[in-house]
Amino acid sequence: MNRRFGPVPDPGIRFAPRPGAYAIIDTGDGVLATFQETPRAELQLPGGGIDPGEATLPALIREIREETGYSITAPRRLGMFHRYTFMPEYGFHAHKLCHIYVARLGRRQSDPIDPGHSAVFLPWDVALTELAVAGDRHFVAMWLRRRGRGHQAGGPL
């Protein structure tokens, strides 16, 4: 069963399904995050919505490039979580189905394409406390526990 993070959904509100893909981009001493300026200034794992007809991994690669300007290598799925939230930038309530991957940092391809986004390198301890989404923080902690058992940046994920 996949875990839910955040408040219990109000049964009187219709939540539209919103699948998305997000990545813990392991840089060795931290993680590549994205700073989103609007609608709320917050640090997030890079990623976003999967478009209709789009597969999860291509969506992840596209979203990371749009939000950070970087590519990734060796992506591997860690798990997923549910989150119910209002998305003011789209004007609807979403049942977010968040697929979480871990990957290594690739090359910088460009500046971020998405307006209001910038790439930010966070030390692990900062990511554990400052990422805005509780599910993101949970999966970062999970990855750090796995890393401690032999998974290292630059080696097999």
Sine and cosine of phi, psi and omega as CSV:
sin_phi,cos_phi,sin_psi,cos_psi,sin_omega,cos_omega
0.00,0.00,0.63,-0.78,0.00,-1.00
-1.00,-0.04,0.65,-0.76,-0.09,-1.00
-0.98,0.20,0.52,-0.86,0.12,-0.99
-0.97,-0.24,0.67,-0.74,0.10,-0.99
-0.88,-0.48,0.54,-0.84,0.01,-1.00
1.00,-0.06,-0.11,-0.99,-0.09,-1.00
-0.92,0.39,0.42,-0.91,0.10,-0.99
-0.92,0.39,0.70,-0.71,-0.04,-1.00
-0.92,0.39,0.62,-0.78,0.07,-1.00
-0.95,0.31,0.85,-0.52,-0.04,-1.00
-0.91,0.42,-0.27,0.96,0.03,-1.00
-1.00,0.09,-0.05,1.00,-0.02,-1.00
-0.93,-0.36,0.70,-0.72,0.09,-1.00
-1.00,0.08,0.83,-0.55,0.02,-1.00
-0.96,-0.29,0.86,-0.51,0.02,-1.00
-0.98,0.18,0.72,-0.70,0.05,-1.00
-0.87,0.49,0.70,-0.71,-0.02,-1.00
-0.65,-0.76,1.00,0.07,0.05,-1.00
-0.94,0.35,0.60,-0.80,0.02,-1.00
-0.53,-0.85,0.29,-0.96,0.01,-1.00
-0.78,-0.63,0.70,-0.71,-0.09,-1.00
-0.66,-0.75,0.44,-0.90,-0.06,-1.00
-0.74,-0.68,0.63,-0.78,0.26,-0.97
-1.00,0.02,0.97,-0.24,-0.05,-1.00
-1.00,-0.08,0.98,-0.21,-0.12,-0.99
-0.97,0.22,0.89,-0.47,0.01,-1.00
-0.97,-0.24,0.15,0.99,-0.05,-1.00
0.99,-0.16,-0.92,0.39,-0.01,-1.00
-0.98,-0.19,0.18,0.98,0.00,-1.00
0.05,-1.00,-0.43,-0.90,-0.12,-0.99
-0.68,-0.73,0.56,-0.83,0.15,-0.99
-1.00,0.09,0.85,-0.53,0.03,-1.00
-0.89,-0.46,0.07,-1.00,0.13,-0.99
-0.85,-0.53,0.66,-0.76,0.12,-0.99
-0.99,-0.16,0.88,-0.47,0.03,-1.00
-0.98,-0.22,0.85,-0.53,-0.07,-1.00
-0.97,0.24,-0.63,0.78,-0.07,-1.00
-0.71,-0.70,0.43,-0.90,0.07,1.00
-0.98,0.22,-0.31,0.95,0.09,-1.00
-0.80,-0.60,0.74,-0.68,0.06,-1.00
-0.94,0.34,0.87,-0.49,-0.01,-1.00
-0.33,-0.94,0.40,-0.92,0.11,-0.99
-1.00,-0.05,0.70,-0.72,-0.06,-1.00
-0.65,-0.76,0.35,-0.94,0.26,-0.97
-0.94,0.35,0.65,-0.76,0.03,-1.00
-0.91,0.41,0.58,-0.81,0.02,-1.00
0.56,-0.83,-0.12,-0.99,-0.01,-1.00
0.13,-0.99,-0.32,-0.95,-0.13,-0.99
-0.90,0.43,0.58,-0.81,0.09,-1.00
-1.00,-0.05,0.87,-0.50,-0.02,-1.00
-0.94,0.34,0.46,-0.89,0.05,-1.00
-0.81,0.58,0.75,-0.66,0.00,-1.00
0.99,0.12,-0.10,0.99,-0.02,-1.00
-1.00,-0.06,0.65,-0.76,0.07,-1.00
-0.98,0.18,0.35,-0.94,-0.10,-0.99
-0.88,0.48,-0.77,0.63,-0.08,-1.00
-0.91,0.41,-0.71,0.70,0.09,-1.00
-0.86,0.50,-0.58,0.82,0.05,-1.00
-0.90,0.44,-0.67,0.74,0.02,-1.00
-0.87,0.50,-0.75,0.66,-0.01,-1.00
-0.87,0.49,-0.69,0.73,0.01,-1.00
-0.89,0.45,-0.75,0.66,-0.05,-1.00
-0.89,0.46,-0.66,0.75,0.02,-1.00
-0.89,0.46,-0.69,0.73,0.02,-1.00
-0.89,0.46,-0.70,0.72,-0.02,-1.00
-0.90,0.43,-0.62,0.78,-0.10,-1.00
-1.00,0.03,-0.45,0.89,-0.08,-1.00
-0.85,-0.53,-0.41,0.91,-0.11,-0.99
1.00,0.07,0.00,1.00,-0.04,-1.00
-0.97,-0.22,0.36,-0.93,0.20,-0.98
-0.98,-0.18,0.19,-0.98,0.06,-1.00
-0.78,-0.62,0.31,-0.95,0.11,-0.99
-0.76,-0.65,0.37,-0.93,0.10,-0.99
0.78,0.62,0.74,0.68,0.02,-1.00
-0.93,0.38,0.63,-0.77,0.04,-1.00
-0.63,-0.78,0.72,-0.69,-0.04,-1.00
-0.95,0.31,0.74,-0.67,0.07,-1.00
-0.99,-0.16,-0.60,0.80,-0.05,-1.00
0.28,-0.96,-0.31,-0.95,0.03,-1.00
-0.46,-0.89,0.34,-0.94,0.08,-1.00
-0.59,-0.81,0.28,-0.96,0.03,-1.00
-0.96,-0.26,0.52,-0.85,0.06,-1.00
-0.48,-0.87,0.72,-0.70,0.03,-1.00
-0.94,-0.34,0.82,-0.58,-0.09,-1.00
-0.42,-0.91,0.34,-0.94,0.17,-0.99
-1.00,-0.02,0.74,-0.68,0.00,-1.00
-0.95,-0.31,1.00,-0.04,-0.08,-1.00
-0.88,0.48,-0.50,0.87,0.00,-1.00
-0.92,0.39,-0.36,0.93,0.03,-1.00
-0.92,-0.40,-0.22,0.97,0.05,-1.00
0.97,0.26,0.50,0.87,0.05,-1.00
-0.54,-0.84,0.30,-0.95,0.08,-1.00
-1.00,0.07,0.73,-0.69,-0.09,-1.00
-0.85,-0.53,0.64,-0.77,0.24,-0.97
-0.99,-0.13,0.99,-0.11,-0.07,-1.00
-0.99,0.14,0.80,-0.60,0.07,-1.00
-0.96,-0.29,0.99,-0.14,-0.20,-0.98
-0.99,-0.11,0.96,-0.29,0.06,-1.00
-1.00,0.07,0.84,-0.55,-0.09,-1.00
-0.95,-0.32,0.76,-0.65,0.03,-1.00
-0.88,-0.48,0.32,-0.95,0.22,-0.97
-0.88,-0.48,0.61,-0.79,-0.02,-1.00
-0.48,-0.88,0.22,-0.97,0.11,-0.99
-0.99,-0.14,0.46,-0.89,0.02,-1.00
-0.93,0.36,0.76,-0.65,0.10,-1.00
-0.99,-0.12,-0.56,-0.83,-0.03,-1.00
-1.00,-0.02,0.45,-0.89,0.14,-0.99
-0.97,0.22,0.84,-0.55,-0.05,-1.00
-0.99,-0.13,-0.54,0.84,-0.10,-0.99
-0.17,-0.99,0.02,-1.00,0.24,-0.97
-0.94,0.33,0.35,-0.94,0.09,-1.00
-0.84,0.55,0.63,-0.77,-0.01,-1.00
-1.00,0.06,-0.62,0.78,-0.03,-1.00
-0.93,0.36,0.81,-0.58,0.05,-1.00
-0.87,0.50,0.61,-0.79,0.06,-1.00
0.98,0.20,0.18,0.98,0.04,-1.00
-0.90,-0.44,0.57,-0.82,0.12,-0.99
-0.57,-0.82,0.52,-0.86,0.02,-1.00
-0.98,0.19,0.69,-0.72,-0.01,-1.00
-0.69,-0.72,0.78,-0.63,0.08,-1.00
-1.00,-0.04,0.85,-0.53,-0.04,-1.00
-0.91,-0.40,0.71,-0.70,0.20,-0.98
-0.89,0.45,0.42,-0.91,-0.05,-1.00
-0.82,0.57,-0.69,0.72,-0.06,-1.00
-0.90,0.43,-0.55,0.84,0.04,-1.00
-0.95,0.31,-0.67,0.74,0.03,-1.00
-0.86,0.51,-0.63,0.78,-0.03,-1.00
-0.91,0.42,-0.38,0.93,-0.04,-1.00
-0.91,-0.41,-0.42,0.91,-0.17,-0.99
-0.96,-0.29,-0.23,0.97,0.10,-1.00
-0.89,0.46,0.70,-0.71,-0.15,-0.99
-0.94,0.34,-0.49,0.87,-0.11,-0.99
-0.99,-0.15,0.81,-0.58,-0.03,-1.00
-0.85,0.53,-0.61,0.79,0.03,-1.00
-0.90,0.44,-0.61,0.79,0.06,-1.00
-0.88,0.47,-0.73,0.69,0.01,-1.00
-0.88,0.47,-0.63,0.77,0.03,-1.00
-0.86,0.51,-0.73,0.68,-0.04,-1.00
-0.95,0.30,-0.51,0.86,0.12,-0.99
-0.89,0.45,-0.71,0.71,0.03,-1.00
-0.88,0.47,-0.66,0.75,0.04,-1.00
-0.87,0.49,-0.70,0.71,-0.01,-1.00
-0.90,0.45,-0.66,0.75,0.01,-1.00
-0.89,0.45,-0.61,0.79,0.07,-1.00
-0.90,0.44,-0.68,0.73,0.02,-1.00
-0.91,0.40,-0.66,0.75,0.04,-1.00
-0.85,0.52,-0.63,0.78,0.01,-1.00
-0.91,0.42,-0.29,0.96,0.03,-1.00
-0.98,-0.20,0.37,0.93,0.12,-0.99
0.88,-0.47,-0.22,0.98,0.07,-1.00
-0.98,0.18,0.87,-0.50,-0.05,-1.00
-0.79,-0.62,0.48,-0.88,0.10,-0.99
-0.87,0.49,0.68,-0.74,-0.01,-1.00
1.00,0.00,-0.37,0.93,0.06,-1.00
-0.99,-0.17,-0.10,-1.00,0.02,-1.00
-0.89,0.46,0.70,-0.72,0.09,-1.00
-0.99,0.11,0.00,0.00,0.00,0.00
